Protein backbone atom coordinates (compact mmCIF):
# COMPACT_ATOMS: atom_id res chain seq x y z
CA UNK A 1 0.00 0.00 0.00
CA UNK A 2 1.13 3.54 -0.70
CA UNK A 3 0.33 6.75 1.16
CA UNK A 4 -2.05 7.73 -1.65
CA UNK A 5 -4.06 4.54 -1.04
CA UNK A 6 -4.60 5.16 2.68
CA UNK A 7 -8.27 5.58 3.69
CA UNK A 8 -7.52 9.02 5.16
CA UNK A 9 -5.98 12.22 3.91
CA UNK A 10 -2.62 13.18 5.33
CA UNK A 11 -1.23 16.68 5.23
CA UNK A 12 2.34 15.55 4.77
CA UNK A 13 3.78 19.03 5.28
CA UNK A 14 2.06 19.44 8.67
CA UNK A 15 3.21 15.95 9.64
CA UNK A 16 6.76 16.82 8.60
CA UNK A 17 6.66 20.04 10.66
CA UNK A 18 5.35 18.07 13.65
CA UNK A 19 8.11 15.48 13.32
CA UNK A 20 10.95 17.95 12.81
CA UNK A 21 9.89 19.99 15.87
CA UNK A 22 9.94 16.88 18.07
CA UNK A 23 13.03 15.08 16.80
CA UNK A 24 11.10 12.29 15.09
CA UNK A 25 13.22 10.92 12.26
CA UNK A 26 10.60 8.45 11.00
CA UNK A 27 6.84 8.21 11.51
CA UNK A 28 4.92 5.21 10.24
CA UNK A 29 1.35 3.95 10.27
CA UNK A 30 0.51 0.33 10.93
CA UNK A 31 -2.43 -1.84 11.91
CA UNK A 32 -6.00 -1.57 10.65
CA UNK A 33 -5.41 1.63 8.64
CA UNK A 34 -3.48 -0.59 6.21
CA UNK A 35 -6.19 -3.25 6.01
CA UNK A 36 -9.73 -3.58 4.73
CA UNK A 37 -11.15 -3.66 8.27
CA UNK A 38 -10.32 0.03 8.92
CA UNK A 39 -13.47 1.92 9.91
CA UNK A 40 -13.00 5.66 9.24
CA UNK A 41 -15.59 6.50 11.90
CA UNK A 42 -14.51 4.19 14.74
CA UNK A 43 -10.95 3.00 14.14
CA UNK A 44 -7.94 4.75 15.56
CA UNK A 45 -4.72 5.16 13.59
CA UNK A 46 -1.69 3.34 14.97
CA UNK A 47 1.49 5.39 14.57
CA UNK A 48 5.05 4.37 15.35
CA UNK A 49 7.72 7.03 15.86
CA UNK A 50 11.46 6.58 15.65
CA UNK A 51 13.22 9.44 17.40
CA UNK A 52 16.61 10.96 16.74
CA UNK A 53 19.21 10.17 19.41
CA UNK A 54 18.65 12.27 22.54
CA UNK A 55 15.29 13.65 21.30
CA UNK A 56 13.33 11.91 24.05
CA UNK A 57 15.77 13.10 26.71
CA UNK A 58 14.40 16.64 26.33
CA UNK A 59 10.73 15.70 25.90
CA UNK A 60 9.37 14.90 29.35
CA UNK A 61 5.60 14.89 29.83
CA UNK A 62 5.06 16.52 26.42
CA UNK A 63 5.48 13.04 24.91
CA UNK A 64 1.98 12.16 26.11
CA UNK A 65 0.52 14.98 24.02
CA UNK A 66 1.97 13.71 20.73
CA UNK A 67 -0.94 11.33 20.03
CA UNK A 68 -3.64 14.00 20.52
CA UNK A 69 -1.58 16.52 18.55
CA UNK A 70 -1.25 14.11 15.62
CA UNK A 71 -4.98 13.36 15.90
CA UNK A 72 -5.69 17.05 15.29
CA UNK A 73 -3.48 16.98 12.19
CA UNK A 74 -4.96 13.85 10.62
CA UNK A 75 -8.54 14.07 11.90
CA UNK A 76 -8.57 10.63 13.57
CA UNK A 77 -7.78 9.36 17.05
CA UNK A 78 -4.14 8.28 17.14
CA UNK A 79 -2.55 5.46 19.10
CA UNK A 80 1.03 6.81 19.27
CA UNK A 81 4.03 4.75 20.32
CA UNK A 82 7.80 4.78 20.13
CA UNK A 83 8.41 1.29 21.53
CA UNK A 84 6.82 -2.01 20.63
CA UNK A 85 6.40 -5.20 22.55
CA UNK A 86 9.04 -7.71 21.40
CA UNK A 87 6.15 -10.09 20.64
CA UNK A 88 4.84 -7.87 17.82
CA UNK A 89 7.82 -5.67 16.86
CA UNK A 90 9.01 -7.68 13.85
CA UNK A 91 5.53 -7.99 12.36
CA UNK A 92 4.70 -4.30 12.89
CA UNK A 93 7.97 -3.15 11.33
CA UNK A 94 7.36 -5.44 8.34
CA UNK A 95 3.90 -4.02 7.64
CA UNK A 96 4.46 -0.37 8.67
CA UNK A 97 4.20 2.36 6.05
CA UNK A 98 6.35 5.45 6.55
CA UNK A 99 4.42 8.72 6.26
CA UNK A 100 7.47 10.83 7.19
CA UNK A 101 11.16 10.10 7.00
CA UNK A 102 13.90 12.59 7.76
CA UNK A 103 15.93 13.38 4.66
N, C-alpha and C positions, 0 to 999 in steps of 0.2 A: 504494500500500500504506500502511496505517496501522500504528501501533505495536502495536495489538491483533492485527494479522494476522501479525506476525513469528513465525518458527518457534522462538522462545525467549522465556522470561519475563524481563522486565526489572523490577528493583526501582527504579522511577523516583526514589524518595526517596533511596536510597543513591547512585544516579548523580548526582543533584542535589548531594548533600553532597560527593561526590568532586570534581565540577566547581567548585563554589564555593570549596573549599579550595585549588584549584590555579589559579584565575584563568581557567578555561575558560568562555567566554561562550556557546559552542554546541558540542554534541557530536552527531555524526551517524553513522549506519551507512550503508554502501554495499557494493556487490559482491554476492557470492553469497547473503548472508543475505536479500537482497531478491528473489531469483530461485528458480525451482523446483529448481535444481541444488544448493541448500544441503543439506549432509549434517550433521545435528546431531551425529554422532559424530566425523567427520573434518574438517569445515570450520572454518576460523577465522572470526572476525567482524572485518571491516574497519571501523575507526572513525577518523573525521576530527575533530580538535579545532580550534576557532578560539579563540585566547587573547585575553584583554583586553590592551590596550597595557601593556607593561612586565612582564607576568606571567612571560614566559620569562626575563627578565633576572635574576630571583631564583631560578630553578629549578635550574640546574646539572645535575649528574649524576642528580638525582632524576627528571628527565624520562624516563630509560630504565626506570624502574620503573612508569610509568603504565600501560603495556600489561598487565603481569602483575597489577597492582592491579585494573584493570578486569576482567580475566579472573576474578579471585576473586569479584567482584560479580556477574557475569553467568553464570558457570559454563561459559565457553567460552574457548578461546585467542583472544587479541585481537591483531590487527595494527593498532597505534596509530600515527597520523601527524598532523602538523600542517602539513606542506607536501606538495604534489603535484607530480609532474612536469608541466611545461607540456603535454606530449603527451596527458595524460589528465584534466587539471584540469577542463575545461569539462564533459566527460561525467560525471565523478564528481559534480560539484556539481549537475548536472541530476537525477541519479538519487538522490542522498543523501536520507536520511530523518532529520530531527532527532529525537533522543531526549531532548535537554535543550537549552533555550534560556533564557539569562538574561532575567529579566523586566525 
